[in-house]
Structure formats: structure tokens, C-alpha cells
Amino acid sequence: MTGMRGVSMRLILSIVFGTVLNPLNSSMIAVALVPLHHDFRVDLGTSTALVSGFYLTGAVAQPLMGRLADLFGARRVFLTGLTVTAAVALAG
């Protein structure tokens, strides 16, 4: 099935799916901060470090993934990332 100008609908859906994951992860962490703070009995700075670590990891990993996409192909890196994310989500 093709969309506008011959672009595959599978391609469009995969890009949309991958793009939605980052804000979704941010939202889940933001909602979980208060319960993590209370359940693990840590101070606010420690629970906030979780969010800082998440964004720092993203800031380092995104350029790295771009380089890996140059070396191994964007499709392979993208699908590997989606597979790892799905596996971790299922394990959680």
C-alpha cells in the first residue's frame, strides 16, 4: 500500500511509531517520579537524577545511533532499536 507520491505506508507507520517512543518514555518517567520517590524512600535529588540520566543517555546515544546508521544502514539500526525497546517493555 502506498501513500502520497509512492511512499510506502509501512515506512510512514514505522517512522511515526519510532518517533512516538521518545515522548512516551519521557511521559512515563515524569509520571513515575513521585511514586519512585516515595516507594524507594530517596530524596528528591536522587529521584531527579533518574530523569537527568535518561536525557543524558539520549543526548549521547542519538548521535551514536546516527553514526551506526551510517555504518550499518538506517533500517537495520532502527529495527534493532525497536526490537530492543519491545523486548525491554515485555520484560518490564
Residue pairs with C-beta under 8 A, 6 or more apart in sequence:
1 8
1 9
1 10
2 8
2 9
3 9
3 12
14 78
14 82
17 82
18 78
18 81
18 82
21 82
21 85
22 58
25 54
26 54
29 50
29 51
29 54
30 51
33 47
33 48
33 50
33 51
36 42
36 47
36 50
37 44
37 47
40 47
65 77
65 81
68 77
69 77
69 78
